[in-house]
Amino acid sequence: MNERPVVFLTALDLEYEAVRRTLSDLRLHRHAAGTRFEIGHLAGGRCRVALGLVGKGNHPAAVLAERAIAVFRPKAVIFVGVAGGLRPSIALGDVVVATHVYAYHGGTSEDDGLKARPRVWEIAHGPDQIARHVARAETWRRRLPADATPPRVHFGPIAAGEVVQDSSISEQARWVRQHYNDALAIEMEAAGVAQAAHLNNALPVVVVRGVSDRADGTKAATDGIRWQPRAVANAVAFATALAEEISRDEEESRPEGATGMTGGTVHNVAKGNARVGFQAGHVHGPVRIGDGASARPTDLAAELAALRSQLKEAHRAGQVDEATYAAAEAEVEIATRAVDAVPGGGEAVVALRRLRGLVDDVPTLSARLADLIVLVRGRS
């Protein structure tokens, strides 16, 4: 993909549809494992977006966030939707941008009670600064429905767990109040998305929530008078303005002539009698000059075996951690089995792309995988 998108993820269909209505030029992207994403542009075409539905809970959110990151290699991930407010100062419909995400269910059970084992992910400085700028400018409010009362935007921690909190006096409510006392809102997916982004070279992730209830036993009543759609509309209005500003910020800070890609292979094509060595603003990793067709390997089995050996060496050298190495080995195995089984190597290409997403921060592996993907495609 020439232009890296901003990935939008939602938990509910209501949230998905609210984002989808802001997009144009929509097209479907089918993931090999069955997940469906939609790709489009925000109004005006200034920002490319990949949109996905993860469902409820941190676990599916983490898995599908990882999947979206590996496929689209986005500039940022924005998780947008509704949450329950935890402070009287947070009005229904207000927008909360997470400065921290607490995974509040971690703990250890001992004879004298349950002890908290907090986990927390903090928003990256750059996206935090951009989000605060968008909030101060207030031009994002133009995206609200014409009859909407403009909400306030709050910056603060969000607590993410595995149950719906709809009480202010339950054991869980007391736990959150005791151990995560500064949390402004509570929900069920942000910890999973934050973890997936953190494990992908600390990819920027921003969690934007519209407050649709007060997490105090009144959820059924507030849902009944349709606070969810209003809160979603407010959160989406802010999140889409944020996405455009993130894209604009990257574009303006990019060196002249740069493509905006963080890695991969650049192909220079010369016609007639001209020859091109290479041309680039910044070079990371190896540079290869020569006739691609003549230099390209032809023994796929041998190349995959060499890739496996190179991956093992990177693991031994500490360039690839244990979990990533196990996942990468699985993808190499899939590619090895599929390379001669499927015409055109479709399944093998998908496996190699997933593998490249796992090891993209190891330039030598990434470069070899780029060559292999081109080679496998060329067998169709």
Salt bridges, closest charged atoms under 4 A:
GLU3 OE1 - HIS41 NE2 3.90
GLU38 OE1 - ARG20 NE 2.68
ASP94 OD2 - ARG152 NH2 3.60
ASP94 OD2 - HIS154 NE2 2.78
GLU110 OE1 - LYS115 NZ 3.21
ASP112 OD1 - LYS115 NZ 3.09
ASP128 OD2 - ARG132 NE 3.11
GLU138 OE2 - ARG141 NH2 3.90
GLU171 OE1 - ARG174 NH2 2.71
GLU187 OE2 - ARG209 NH2 2.76
GLU189 OE1 - ARG209 NH2 2.86
ASP213 OD2 - LYS219 NZ 3.70
ASP223 OD2 - LYS219 NZ 3.21
GLU244 OE1 - ARG143 NH2 2.71
GLU245 OE1 - ARG248 NH1 2.52
GLU250 OE2 - ARG4 NH1 3.07
GLU250 OE1 - LYS75 NZ 3.59
GLU250 OE1 - ARG254 NH2 3.49
GLU303 OE1 - ARG368 NH1 3.06
GLU313 OE2 - ARG316 NH1 2.94
GLU322 OE1 - HIS315 NE2 3.02
GLU329 OE1 - ARG308 NH1 2.91
GLU331 OE2 - ARG354 NE 2.93
GLU333 OE1 - ARG308 NH2 3.23
GLU333 OE2 - ARG337 NH1 3.62
ASP340 OD1 - ARG379 NH1 3.06
ASP360 OD2 - ARG73 NH2 2.84
ASP371 OD2 - ARG288 NH1 2.00
